[in-house]
Amino acid sequence: MERSDRRGFGESFPRAPPGLSRRDWGLDESCAKRVATEGDSGNPALTRARDYCKEKGKDLRIEIETRNEDEIREALATRIPDRIMLDNFTPERTKKAVELIRGWEKENGKHIEIESSGGITLDTIREYALCGVDFVSVGALTHSVKSLDMSFKAVKA
């Protein structure tokens, strides 16, 4: 896998495979990309991720980010993803999506992890968890935090 210097810190990180951005590439764990981007047909992102891992001899788990039920069905039809992320779903839509995925699992004998993400706060996390998802991501923990401006300059006493 190609390596690249990330943000000038001198640390070397794997470069994302063709067709997948760094944000969408889970480096050592999984590939994540929307099932279909505008203008795409089929599952080019899932297929590219699977083929890339196979070509490079990487046994990586593949995660797919979905925005609606159609994208979930499309991802399930490929039998490729190990995890499906429900992006910006309401709790009601999350519950329906979980039922869809769990029903598919029973029919197909493959377990798929389910993650809720997008718009979830510490106030709503319980509601999402009760829908039956395996993981809940709360971006508010990092992107809504108030910063503290501090200096660690040494001063001679």
C-alpha positions as CSV (number, residue, x, y, z in Angstrom):
1,M,0.0,0.0,0.0
2,E,1.3,3.4,-0.8
3,R,2.3,5.6,2.1
4,S,2.0,9.4,2.4
5,D,3.0,12.1,4.8
6,R,-0.1,13.3,6.6
7,R,-0.4,17.0,7.4
8,G,3.4,17.4,7.6
9,F,3.7,15.6,10.9
10,G,6.3,13.3,9.5
11,E,4.2,10.2,10.2
12,S,3.6,7.9,7.3
13,F,0.0,6.8,6.7
14,P,-1.5,4.4,4.1
15,R,-2.9,6.2,1.0
16,A,-6.5,5.5,0.2
17,P,-7.2,3.2,-2.8
18,P,-8.4,4.7,-6.1
19,G,-11.9,5.9,-5.9
20,L,-12.0,6.2,-2.1
21,S,-11.1,9.3,-0.1
22,R,-9.0,9.3,3.1
23,R,-12.1,10.1,5.1
24,D,-13.8,7.1,3.6
25,W,-10.9,4.8,4.0
26,G,-10.8,3.3,7.5
27,L,-7.0,2.5,7.0
28,D,-6.5,-0.7,9.1
29,E,-10.2,-1.7,9.6
30,S,-12.5,-1.0,6.7
31,C,-13.4,0.9,3.6
32,A,-16.4,3.2,3.8
33,K,-18.1,4.9,0.9
34,R,-21.6,5.7,-0.1
35,V,-23.2,2.9,-2.0
36,A,-24.0,5.0,-5.0
37,T,-22.9,8.5,-5.8
38,E,-24.9,10.6,-8.2
39,G,-24.5,9.2,-11.7
40,D,-23.2,5.8,-10.6
41,S,-25.1,2.6,-11.3
42,G,-24.6,-0.6,-9.4
43,N,-22.1,-0.6,-6.5
44,P,-18.8,0.7,-7.9
45,A,-17.5,1.9,-4.6
46,L,-18.1,-1.4,-2.8
47,T,-16.7,-3.4,-5.7
48,R,-13.6,-1.2,-5.9
49,A,-13.0,-1.5,-2.2
50,R,-13.4,-5.3,-2.3
51,D,-11.2,-5.7,-5.4
52,Y,-8.6,-3.4,-3.9
53,C,-8.4,-5.4,-0.7
54,K,-8.3,-8.7,-2.6
55,E,-5.6,-7.4,-5.0
56,K,-3.4,-6.1,-2.2
57,G,-3.9,-9.2,-0.1
58,K,-5.6,-7.2,2.7
59,D,-8.1,-8.9,4.9
60,L,-9.9,-5.7,5.7
61,R,-13.5,-5.3,6.8
62,I,-15.7,-3.2,4.5
63,E,-18.1,-0.6,5.8
64,I,-20.7,1.2,3.7
65,E,-22.3,4.5,4.4
66,T,-26.0,4.6,3.4
67,R,-28.4,7.5,3.2
68,N,-31.7,5.7,2.6
69,E,-33.4,2.3,2.3
70,D,-32.6,2.0,-1.4
71,E,-28.9,2.2,-0.7
72,I,-29.2,-0.3,2.1
73,R,-31.0,-2.8,-0.2
74,E,-28.3,-2.1,-2.9
75,A,-25.5,-2.8,-0.4
76,L,-27.2,-6.0,0.9
77,A,-27.6,-7.3,-2.6
78,T,-23.8,-7.3,-3.1
79,R,-23.2,-9.4,0.1
80,I,-19.9,-7.3,0.4
81,P,-20.2,-5.1,3.5
82,D,-19.3,-6.2,7.0
83,R,-20.9,-3.0,8.5
84,I,-23.6,-0.7,7.3
85,M,-23.6,2.9,8.5
86,L,-27.0,4.6,8.7
87,D,-26.1,8.2,8.0
88,N,-28.4,11.0,9.3
89,F,-31.4,8.6,9.8
90,T,-34.1,9.5,12.3
91,P,-34.8,7.0,15.1
92,E,-37.9,5.9,13.2
93,R,-36.0,5.3,10.0
94,T,-33.2,3.6,12.0
95,K,-35.6,1.1,13.5
96,K,-37.0,0.3,10.0
97,A,-33.5,-0.1,8.6
98,V,-32.5,-2.4,11.4
99,E,-35.5,-4.6,10.8
100,L,-34.6,-4.7,7.1
101,I,-31.0,-5.6,7.7
102,R,-31.8,-8.2,10.4
103,G,-34.4,-9.8,8.2
104,W,-31.9,-10.0,5.4
105,E,-29.4,-11.6,7.8
106,K,-31.9,-14.4,8.7
107,E,-32.5,-15.2,5.0
108,N,-28.8,-15.0,4.0
109,G,-26.9,-16.3,7.0
110,K,-24.5,-13.4,7.1
111,H,-24.2,-11.0,10.1
112,I,-23.8,-7.4,9.3
113,E,-22.9,-4.8,12.0
114,I,-25.1,-1.7,12.0
115,E,-23.9,1.8,13.0
116,S,-25.9,4.9,13.4
117,S,-24.1,8.2,12.7
118,G,-25.0,11.8,11.9
119,G,-27.0,14.2,13.9
120,I,-26.8,12.1,17.1
121,T,-26.2,13.9,20.4
122,L,-25.7,12.7,23.9
123,D,-29.4,13.6,24.4
124,T,-30.5,11.2,21.6
125,I,-28.0,8.4,21.8
126,R,-30.3,6.2,24.0
127,E,-33.1,6.5,21.5
128,Y,-30.8,5.3,18.6
129,A,-29.3,2.5,20.7
130,L,-32.8,1.1,21.5
131,C,-33.4,0.7,17.8
132,G,-31.1,-2.3,17.8
133,V,-27.9,-0.9,16.2
134,D,-24.6,-2.3,17.2
135,F,-22.7,1.0,17.3
136,V,-23.7,4.7,17.7
137,S,-21.3,7.5,16.6
138,V,-21.7,10.8,18.3
139,G,-19.7,13.4,16.3
140,A,-20.8,16.1,18.8
141,L,-18.1,14.6,21.2
142,T,-15.4,16.0,18.9
143,H,-16.8,18.6,16.5
144,S,-18.9,20.5,19.0
145,V,-16.5,20.7,21.8
146,K,-15.5,24.1,23.2
147,S,-11.8,24.6,23.0
148,L,-9.5,25.8,25.7
149,D,-6.7,28.2,24.7
150,M,-3.7,27.5,26.8
151,S,0.0,28.2,26.6
152,F,2.7,26.0,28.0
153,K,5.5,28.5,27.7
154,A,8.2,28.1,30.3
155,V,8.9,31.1,32.3
156,K,12.0,31.6,34.4
157,A,11.1,32.3,38.0
